[in-house]
Structure formats: structure tokens, C-alpha cells
Amino acid sequence: MTSPTGTAPAPRGKPAWQTGGATVIGFVALLYLVEAFDQVGGHQLDRNGIRPLETDGLWGVLFAPLLHANWGHLLANTVPALILGFLVTLAGMSRFVWATAIVWIVGGLGTWLIGNVGSSCGPTDHIGASGLIFGWLTFLVVFGLFTRSIWQILVGVVVLVFYGGILWGAVPVLNICGGVSWQGHLCGALAGVLAAYLLSGPERKARERRRGTAA
């Protein structure tokens, strides 16, 4: 079929929500694949988590969000990852990729620096996607405030109402051996705020230009 001008119409891409949904489902599926492989291998992969202040432990910054202690650990992260990850994609796939990268790397480096703080267990090994999830959560909560987007603010309010309680997991506490990594949660959450600030730059600059013109 051609348009009235005789040229073929431009192909329509998939709706953004479909692309975002498929991306997040694919990521969570990867987590299950990695855990299945780890189970078969006797949990050898779990040794590749973030080991604070150890040179070799820096590799964990790249690998830790993909690793989980067991199926229960992964199941606990599954629903928040699906919902919060999908909501971040609605801000745009480019922003989703950059927000994820910032939280993944900056949050991981922060965990590498402070991961032993408050621990009564000696050297620790931090694994799991919860740091990434906390980053997505805080990104969603504050991104609308930076962009002044009503839609994004509403998303942030809804997320805060339904998931705000898990932010208690970022409060510093004395670690129980093998317990929750509040350090990873805290660093992920702070990295999410940083990502929201950096990625809202175009809207903030446009707002400043409008104020300058009005003045």
C-alpha cells in the first residue's frame, strides 16, 4: 500500500510499553537463567559478588545484580523488578538504559566502598538485584520532581505508596551474617536519585531557558 504521494508509508514501530515490557521480562528471564546455571554448578557463581575493598571484588560491580543466593532470594526480587523496571521504561528506553547503567555501576562502586560498614561478620559478599531495584524505585519517586511532569509525579506518588516501605531496607543496621545488604540498598537508592537528576537535564535546562526568556 502506498500513500497519496506514491511513497510507501513509514513502518510503525512497536508501542513503547511493549518494548519496555519485553525488555524487563527478558532481563528477569536472564536472572532465572543465571540462577539455574548457578544451582547446577553448586553456587560457584555467587563468589563473584561485590567483596568490599578487595581488588578482585571490583568485578562484582558488574556481576552482583545478576546473582542470587537461592530461588527464594530471586523470587523476592522478581515482582519488584518487573513492576519498577517496566515503569522506568515508560520514561523512555534511552533513559531506562542510562538509569540502569548509572545505578548498576555507581551503586555497585558505592557498595564496594562501604559494604563492610556495620558488619559483624568480617568480609562480606554482596549479591542480588535489590540494589538495582532500590535505584529504580528512587528514580521513579524523584524523576517527576526534577522534570515537573505531572505524569511522572503521579507515577512517583503511586510507587511511593505501594513500595515506599521497602526503603527501610536502606537504613543502616548492624548486619547479621548472611543477612540483607543495607549498604547495597542504600547505594542503589542514592544512585537512583543521581540518575534522575542527570537524566532530567533536558527538562531542567528548558525550564531555565523559559525563566530567562520570561525575565
C-alpha positions as CSV (number, residue, x, y, z in Angstrom):
1,M,0.0,0.0,0.0
2,T,1.3,3.5,-0.9
3,S,0.4,6.9,0.4
4,P,-1.4,9.5,-1.8
5,T,2.1,10.9,-2.9
6,G,3.0,7.4,-4.2
7,T,5.6,6.6,-1.5
8,A,5.3,3.7,0.9
9,P,4.2,4.8,4.5
10,A,6.8,4.6,7.2
11,P,6.6,1.3,9.1
12,R,5.2,1.7,12.6
13,G,7.4,0.5,15.5
14,K,6.1,-1.3,18.5
15,P,4.4,0.8,21.2
16,A,6.9,1.9,23.8
17,W,5.1,-0.1,26.6
18,Q,5.5,-3.3,24.6
19,T,9.2,-2.7,24.0
20,G,9.7,-1.8,27.7
21,G,7.7,-4.8,28.9
22,A,9.7,-7.2,26.7
23,T,13.0,-5.7,27.8
24,V,12.2,-6.1,31.5
25,I,10.8,-9.6,31.1
26,G,13.9,-10.5,29.2
27,F,16.1,-9.2,32.0
28,V,14.2,-11.1,34.7
29,A,14.4,-14.2,32.5
30,L,18.2,-13.8,32.3
31,L,18.3,-13.7,36.2
32,Y,16.4,-17.0,36.3
33,L,18.8,-18.5,33.7
34,V,21.8,-17.4,35.6
35,E,20.4,-18.8,38.9
36,A,19.6,-22.1,37.2
37,F,23.1,-22.4,36.0
38,D,24.4,-21.4,39.4
39,Q,22.3,-24.1,41.1
40,V,23.7,-26.7,38.7
41,G,27.2,-25.5,39.4
42,G,26.9,-25.7,43.2
43,H,26.6,-21.9,43.7
44,Q,30.1,-21.3,42.4
45,L,28.9,-18.1,40.7
46,D,27.9,-16.5,44.0
47,R,31.6,-16.0,44.8
48,N,31.6,-13.3,42.1
49,G,29.7,-10.8,44.2
50,I,30.9,-7.4,45.4
51,R,33.6,-8.0,48.0
52,P,34.2,-4.6,49.6
53,L,37.7,-3.0,49.3
54,E,39.2,-6.1,47.7
55,T,40.7,-5.6,44.2
56,D,39.2,-8.8,42.9
57,G,35.9,-7.8,44.5
58,L,35.5,-5.0,42.0
59,W,34.4,-7.5,39.3
60,G,31.3,-8.0,41.4
61,V,30.2,-4.5,40.4
62,L,29.4,-6.0,37.0
63,F,28.2,-9.4,38.1
64,A,26.4,-8.9,41.5
65,P,23.0,-7.8,40.2
66,L,22.7,-11.0,38.2
67,L,23.5,-13.3,41.1
68,H,21.2,-14.5,43.9
69,A,21.8,-16.7,46.9
70,N,18.9,-19.1,46.1
71,W,15.5,-19.3,44.4
72,G,13.8,-17.6,47.4
73,H,16.1,-14.6,47.1
74,L,15.4,-14.3,43.4
75,L,11.6,-14.8,43.8
76,A,11.6,-11.9,46.4
77,N,13.2,-9.6,43.8
78,T,11.1,-10.8,40.8
79,V,7.8,-8.8,41.2
80,P,9.5,-5.5,42.2
81,A,12.0,-5.9,39.3
82,L,9.2,-6.5,36.8
83,I,7.0,-3.6,38.0
84,L,9.6,-1.0,38.8
85,G,11.7,-1.8,35.8
86,F,8.7,-1.5,33.5
87,L,7.7,1.8,35.0
88,V,11.2,3.2,34.4
89,T,10.9,2.2,30.7
90,L,7.9,4.5,30.4
91,A,10.3,7.4,30.9
92,G,11.8,6.3,27.6
93,M,14.0,3.4,26.7
94,S,17.1,5.5,26.4
95,R,16.6,6.8,29.9
96,F,15.9,3.3,31.2
97,V,19.2,2.1,29.8
98,W,21.1,5.0,31.2
99,A,19.3,4.9,34.6
100,T,20.0,1.2,34.9
101,A,23.7,1.7,33.9
102,I,24.1,4.5,36.5
103,V,22.5,2.6,39.3
104,W,24.3,-0.6,38.3
105,I,27.8,0.9,38.3
106,V,27.6,3.8,40.7
107,G,25.6,1.8,43.2
108,G,27.9,-1.1,42.9
109,L,31.0,1.1,43.4
110,G,29.4,2.6,46.5
111,T,28.7,-0.9,47.8
112,W,32.3,-1.9,47.2
113,L,33.5,1.1,49.2
114,I,31.1,0.8,52.3
115,G,30.0,-2.8,52.1
116,N,31.7,-3.9,55.2
117,V,30.5,-0.9,57.3
118,G,28.4,-2.1,60.3
119,S,29.1,-5.7,59.5
120,S,29.7,-8.1,62.4
121,C,30.7,-10.9,60.0
122,G,34.1,-9.7,58.7
123,P,34.5,-9.5,54.9
124,T,31.1,-9.7,53.1
125,D,30.0,-10.8,49.6
126,H,27.1,-8.7,48.2
127,I,24.9,-10.2,45.5
128,G,21.4,-9.7,44.2
129,A,19.3,-7.3,42.1
130,S,17.9,-5.5,45.1
131,G,20.4,-2.6,44.8
132,L,19.2,-2.1,41.2
133,I,15.6,-2.3,42.3
134,F,16.1,0.3,45.0
135,G,17.7,2.5,42.4
136,W,14.7,2.2,40.1
137,L,12.5,2.9,43.0
138,T,14.1,6.2,44.0
139,F,14.5,7.2,40.3
140,L,10.7,6.9,39.9
141,V,10.0,8.7,43.1
142,V,12.1,11.8,42.3
143,F,12.3,11.9,38.5
144,G,8.9,13.7,38.2
145,L,10.0,16.3,40.7
146,F,13.0,17.2,38.6
147,T,11.1,17.2,35.3
148,R,7.9,18.8,36.7
149,S,6.0,16.3,34.7
150,I,2.5,15.6,36.1
151,W,2.5,12.1,34.7
152,Q,5.9,11.3,36.2
153,I,4.9,12.8,39.5
154,L,1.8,10.7,39.7
155,V,3.9,7.6,38.9
156,G,6.3,8.6,41.7
157,V,3.5,9.0,44.2
158,V,1.9,5.6,43.3
159,V,5.3,3.9,43.6
160,L,6.0,5.6,46.9
161,V,2.6,4.5,48.3
162,F,3.0,0.8,47.2
163,Y,6.7,0.3,47.5
164,G,7.9,3.1,49.8
165,G,8.0,0.8,52.7
166,I,10.9,-1.2,51.3
167,L,13.1,1.9,51.7
168,W,13.5,0.8,55.3
169,G,15.9,-1.8,53.8
170,A,18.3,1.1,53.1
171,V,18.5,2.2,56.7
172,P,21.9,1.4,58.3
173,V,21.8,-1.5,60.8
174,L,24.2,-4.0,62.2
175,N,24.4,-6.8,59.8
176,I,23.5,-10.3,60.7
177,C,25.8,-12.8,58.9
178,G,24.2,-13.7,55.6
179,G,21.5,-11.1,56.0
180,V,20.2,-8.2,54.0
181,S,22.7,-5.8,52.4
182,W,21.5,-2.4,53.5
183,Q,24.7,-1.0,52.1
184,G,23.8,-2.2,48.6
185,H,20.2,-0.9,49.0
186,L,21.4,2.5,50.2
187,C,24.0,2.9,47.5
188,G,21.5,1.8,44.9
189,A,18.9,4.2,46.2
190,L,21.4,7.1,46.1
191,A,22.5,6.2,42.6
192,G,18.8,6.3,41.5
193,V,18.5,9.9,42.7
194,L,21.7,10.7,40.9
195,A,20.3,9.1,37.7
196,A,17.1,11.0,38.0
197,Y,18.9,14.3,38.3
198,L,21.3,13.7,35.4
199,L,18.6,12.3,33.1
200,S,16.2,15.1,33.8
201,G,18.8,17.6,32.4
202,P,16.9,18.5,29.2
203,E,13.7,19.4,31.1
204,R,15.6,21.4,33.7
205,K,17.5,23.3,31.1
206,A,14.4,24.0,29.1
207,R,12.7,25.3,32.3
208,E,15.7,27.6,33.0
209,R,15.5,28.9,29.4
210,R,11.8,29.7,29.8
211,R,12.5,31.5,33.0
212,G,15.3,33.5,31.3
213,T,13.0,34.5,28.4
214,A,10.2,35.5,30.8
215,A,12.6,37.7,32.7
